[in-house]
Each structure stands twice: as structure tokens, then as C-alpha cells.
């Protein structure tokens, strides 16, 4: 018995200066054993030849639609594609990723067969490849201590979700019920979307087999200052939505949200210090200062004491080296 009567699929690929990758991404859609009903490429203000490649492929494959808009970021491009489509299921693909041939055929099965309702999305494991298409890691999510499928809010808050849009198939009703992607975000926008869908009561199904690959692309937003800014916007959203509840002794911010981001920011600060990147170090230090008030009191106190010294890259390197030596000594002692 079919769980959902309308199982039409739209494949949406945001395009921004992706001439190097876009043909392979589109070909992976055209090679699906289950063909989508719509294929939409959203040119988000590209300045390279990516759109020309899409135009050439569109002449050979009329199912492809190329939409153009001013640059607004990947979240904006995805929302634009969804708004200009009509299918019941949304299959997102980043321009530098690709689907394996059975991607859609496998991800649609839970919507056809599962008795899990309301089912908001299905998603799969992923392989990692290098920029040159060399395999780096099979079934990458198996190496992470992360919950799949998503069942518990606490784990969604204290861990990265590790749900790639390119590896998911989303019910339009679920997507639209939470307002789609937050267009302020150019990093963590996927975590933000799937967390909101989860919190709205939609269920999810996880397939442990890799059905797509994610490209380890050094030019992606994950490595940019905009991503760091996006991270803080997302952290702020979580802290506002899930404040500590002392009455019920549920400490979302102190125990789960703040420690997660504090660790990431501390690592960013450490990398910037090692690279002698003063601007990046100061940005991370300021972000740490924003997060510190939500941390346990002992961490707040230690940070306040250390912060004046951390503003000097030389002193910061000395403190970081001392910390590493202390940790090694503790390990050796045991």
C-alpha cells in the first residue's frame, strides 16, 4: 500500500560558478534508474560558463529547466527552485556532488512502503571524494558517532546533524511547513532545516548504504568567514529556541548547545593562531566571548581569566603549547 498518493520528484541544483562540476552533477540526475519529473537548475548569479553548460545540456534534455536569479546564496537558490516547482518530493543536489544511479529509486521506497507517518524525509549515507574524483572514504557516516535516523532532540542539539541535502529526499509539505531554508545561513542551513522539520513532528528514515558522494571541495562555504558568521546565527537561533529550564532541570544551552559551538570555536581559534591569522583568531575569540556566558560557570571563569592573554598571538601560542604539553603529560602518567 502506498503511504503517499503523489510521489512526483523534482531535482533541484543550485549553481554558482560551478562550471567545473555542473555537467557531472546533471548527468548523475539523468542517469537515475528512477527519473525525476522535473529537473531545475538555479543559476544564482554565476559569472563563469556554468549556465552555458546547462543551456547546452537543456537542448539535448528538454526536461531540464534553467532559472536565473541575482546572487543570494545557496539557501536562497534552493528555496527559489522549490518555489518554481510543483512535485511532491524535493531532491536537492549540490553542484559539486553527484548521485549514484539508484539514489532516487532507493530514497523513494520509504514513502511508498513505510508505515512511519508523517514521514518528512528519507536520507542516506555518503561517500567522500576528492576534488579530482578520487575516492577518499566509503560510507563516511559510519565513522561518526552520530545518531541515525534522528530520534532524540538532545542528540540533534549536541551533535551536527550530518544530513546532506544531496543525500536526502524531502516531502514538500514538510519543507514548506517550516518555511524552507533560512536564507541568512550559508553554513549550517541544512542542520537548521532538518532540525526544524524534526521539531515540527515529521519522522525520518535513514538508509545506511551510500547513494551519493560529497566532494571535499576546499572552495566551499564551509571554509569561509561567511560560514563562521552563519554558524553564530544558527547558534543564536538554537539558544533562543531552547533556553535552559531551571525549573525542570533541563539545561539545553549549558549542557548541549553551548559546549558544541564552544569546542568548534576553540578549534577555529587554535587553527588561526597556528596559521598566524590574527583577523581570524580575533573573530573566533569574539565568538567565544559570545558563547561563554552560556557555558558552565567554571568554563566562564577560565575564559575570562585567559581572554586578555589570548588577544596576543604570541601568548596564545605559548598557552596552547603549554596545554598540549600538559595533556601529553597526563596521558603518559596513566
C-alpha positions in Angstrom: 0.0 0.0 0.0 1.4 3.4 -1.0 1.8 5.7 2.0 1.6 8.8 -0.2 -0.5 9.1 -3.3 1.6 11.7 -5.1 5.3 10.7 -5.4 6.4 13.0 -8.1 10.0 14.3 -7.7 11.8 17.5 -8.5 15.6 17.5 -8.7 17.0 21.0 -7.8 20.6 22.0 -8.3 21.8 25.5 -7.2 24.5 26.8 -9.5 27.1 29.4 -8.6 30.3 29.5 -10.6 30.2 25.7 -10.8 31.3 25.2 -14.4 33.9 22.6 -13.3 31.3 20.3 -11.7 27.8 21.0 -13.1 27.9 18.6 -16.0 28.7 15.7 -13.8 26.0 16.6 -11.3 23.3 16.9 -14.0 24.5 13.7 -15.7 24.1 11.9 -12.4 20.4 13.0 -12.3 19.8 12.0 -15.9 21.3 8.6 -15.2 18.9 7.7 -12.4 17.1 4.4 -12.6 14.0 6.3 -11.4 13.8 9.6 -13.4 12.6 12.7 -11.7 9.6 14.5 -13.0 11.3 17.9 -13.0 15.0 19.0 -13.2 15.6 22.6 -12.2 19.0 24.3 -12.2 19.0 27.6 -10.4 21.8 30.0 -11.6 22.4 32.1 -8.5 24.2 35.0 -10.3 27.1 33.0 -11.7 29.9 34.7 -13.6 31.6 31.7 -15.2 30.4 29.3 -18.0 28.3 27.1 -15.8 25.0 28.4 -17.2 26.2 27.9 -20.8 26.9 24.3 -20.0 23.4 23.9 -18.6 21.9 25.5 -21.7 23.7 23.1 -23.9 22.5 20.1 -21.9 19.0 21.5 -21.9 18.8 21.4 -25.7 19.5 17.7 -25.5 17.3 17.1 -22.5 14.2 19.3 -22.5 13.2 18.2 -19.0 16.0 20.5 -17.7 14.9 24.0 -16.7 17.4 26.8 -16.1 16.2 29.5 -13.8 18.2 32.7 -13.1 18.3 35.0 -10.1 20.6 37.6 -8.6 23.1 36.1 -6.2 21.6 35.4 -2.8 23.4 32.3 -1.6 22.7 28.6 -1.7 19.7 28.7 0.7 18.1 31.3 -1.4 18.7 29.4 -4.6 17.2 26.2 -3.1 14.1 28.0 -1.9 13.8 29.6 -5.4 13.9 26.3 -7.1 11.3 24.8 -4.7 9.0 27.8 -5.3 9.2 27.3 -9.0 8.4 23.6 -8.9 5.4 21.5 -8.2 6.4 18.0 -7.4 5.5 16.4 -4.0 9.1 15.3 -3.2 12.2 17.5 -3.3 15.6 16.0 -4.2 18.4 18.5 -3.7 21.8 18.2 -5.2 24.8 20.5 -4.8 26.7 21.4 -7.9 29.9 19.6 -6.9 28.2 16.4 -5.6 26.7 13.6 -7.6 24.1 10.8 -7.2 24.7 7.1 -7.8 22.2 5.6 -10.3 19.8 4.1 -7.6 19.7 7.2 -5.4 16.1 8.2 -6.1 14.9 4.6 -6.5 16.1 3.8 -3.0 15.1 7.0 -1.3 11.5 6.9 -2.6 10.9 3.5 -1.1 10.1 4.7 2.4 7.5 7.0 1.0 6.0 4.1 -0.9 6.2 1.4 1.7 6.9 2.7 5.1 4.2 2.8 7.8 6.2 5.6 9.5 3.9 8.7 9.3 4.1 11.6 9.0 7.3 10.9 7.1 9.2 14.2 6.4 12.3 13.0 4.7 14.5 10.0 3.9 18.3 10.2 3.6 21.3 8.0 3.1 24.9 7.5 3.9 27.5 9.2 1.7 30.9 8.6 0.2 33.6 11.2 0.2 35.7 12.0 -2.9 38.5 14.5 -3.5 38.3 17.4 -5.9 39.8 15.2 -8.6 37.1 12.5 -8.2 39.3 10.1 -6.3 37.6 8.0 -3.6 38.5 9.2 -0.1 36.1 7.4 2.2 33.3 4.9 1.6 30.2 5.1 3.8 31.5 8.2 5.7 28.7 8.4 8.2 29.7 5.0 9.6 32.9 6.6 11.0 30.9 9.2 13.1 29.4 8.7 16.5 26.1 10.4 15.4 22.6 9.2 15.7 20.8 8.0 12.5 17.9 8.2 12.0 17.1 11.2 14.1 15.1 10.2 17.2 16.2 12.4 20.1 16.2 16.2 20.3 19.2 16.3 22.7 21.4 14.4 20.2 20.2 16.7 17.4 21.3 19.7 19.5 24.7 18.4 20.8 25.8 16.9 17.5 26.0 18.1 14.0 23.1 16.5 12.1 25.2 15.1 9.3 22.3 15.1 6.9 23.5 16.2 3.5 20.8 17.9 1.3 22.4 16.0 -1.7 21.7 12.7 0.2 18.1 13.4 1.1 14.6 13.3 -0.3 12.2 15.7 1.4 8.4 15.8 1.4 7.3 19.2 0.0 4.7 19.5 2.7 7.3 19.1 5.4 9.7 21.5 3.7 7.0 24.2 3.3 5.5 23.7 6.8 8.7 25.1 8.3 9.4 27.8 5.7 12.2 26.1 3.8 15.8 27.2 4.2 16.8 30.2 6.4 18.3 32.4 3.7 20.5 34.2 6.2 22.5 31.0 6.5 25.3 29.9 4.2 26.5 27.2 6.6 24.5 25.0 9.0 21.5 25.8 6.8 21.0 22.0 6.4 21.2 21.3 10.1 18.8 24.2 10.7 16.2 22.9 8.2 16.2 19.3 9.3 16.1 20.2 12.9 13.1 22.4 12.4 11.4 19.6 10.4 12.2 17.2 13.2 10.8 19.6 15.9 7.6 20.0 13.8 6.9 16.4 14.3 7.9 14.9 11.0 9.6 11.5 11.1 12.7 10.4 9.1 14.2 7.2 7.6 17.9 6.6 7.2 19.5 4.2 4.6 23.0 3.1 5.7 24.1 2.5 2.1 25.8 5.4 0.3 23.7 6.6 -2.6 25.7 9.7 -3.4 29.1 11.3 -3.0 30.1 14.5 -1.4 33.1 16.3 -2.8 35.7 17.6 -0.4 36.0 21.0 -2.1 38.3 23.5 -0.5 36.5 26.4 -2.1 33.1 25.5 -0.4 31.4 27.8 2.0 32.5 25.6 4.9 35.9 27.3 4.9 34.8 30.9 4.5 34.3 33.8 7.0 30.7 33.8 5.9 30.4 30.3 7.2 31.7 31.4 10.6 29.1 34.2 10.7 26.4 31.7 9.6 27.4 29.4 12.5 26.9 32.1 15.0 23.5 33.0 13.6 22.5 29.3 13.8 23.9 29.1 17.4 21.9 32.2 18.3 18.7 30.6 16.9 19.2 27.5 19.0 20.0 29.4 22.2 16.8 31.5 21.7 14.6 28.5 20.9 16.0 26.2 23.6 16.8 28.2 26.7 17.8 26.5 30.0 14.8 25.5 32.1 16.0 25.6 35.7 12.5 24.7 37.0 12.5 21.4 35.2 16.3 21.0 35.3 16.7 20.7 31.6 19.8 22.7 30.5 19.7 22.8 26.7 22.1 25.7 26.4 24.6 24.9 29.2 24.9 21.2 28.6 24.4 20.7 24.9 24.2 23.7 22.6 26.9 26.0 24.0 29.6 23.2 24.6 29.2 22.1 21.0 29.8 25.5 19.5 32.4 26.4 22.1 34.5 23.4 21.1 34.2 24.3 17.4 35.1 28.0 18.0 38.1 27.0 20.2 39.4 24.8 17.4 39.0 27.6 14.9 40.9 29.9 17.3 43.6 27.4 17.7 44.0 26.9 13.9 44.1 30.6 13.3 46.8 31.1 16.0 48.9 28.3 14.4 48.4 29.9 11.0 49.3 33.4 12.4 45.9 34.6 11.2 45.3 37.5 13.6 42.0 38.5 12.0 40.6 35.0 12.1 41.8 34.5 15.6 40.2 37.7 16.9 36.9 36.8 15.1 36.9 33.3 16.8 37.8 34.9 20.2 34.9 37.3 19.9 32.6 34.5 19.0 33.9 32.5 22.0 33.1 35.5 24.2 29.5 35.5 22.9 29.2 31.8 23.7 31.0 31.8 27.1 28.1 33.1 29.2 26.0 30.0 28.3 28.8 27.6 29.4 29.2 26.1 32.9 30.5 28.6 35.5 33.9 27.0 35.7 34.5 27.5 31.9 33.2 31.0 32.1 35.7 31.9 34.8 38.6 30.3 33.0 37.8 32.0 29.8 37.5 35.4 31.5 40.9 34.9 33.0 42.5 33.7 29.8 40.9 36.1 27.3 43.3 39.1 27.8 46.3 36.9 27.1 44.6 35.2 24.1 44.4 38.6 22.3 48.2 38.3 21.8 49.0 35.6 19.2 52.4 35.1 20.8 50.9 34.5 24.3 48.1 32.4 22.7 50.7 30.1 21.1 52.5 29.8 24.4 49.3 28.9 26.2 48.2 26.4 23.5 51.6 24.7 23.6 51.5 24.5 27.4 48.0 23.0 27.2 49.2 20.4 24.7 52.2 19.5 26.8 50.0 19.2 29.9 47.6 16.8 28.2 50.5 14.7 27.0 51.9 14.5 30.5 48.5 13.4 31.8 48.3 10.7 29.2 51.8 9.5 29.9 51.1 9.4 33.7 48.3 6.9 33.0 
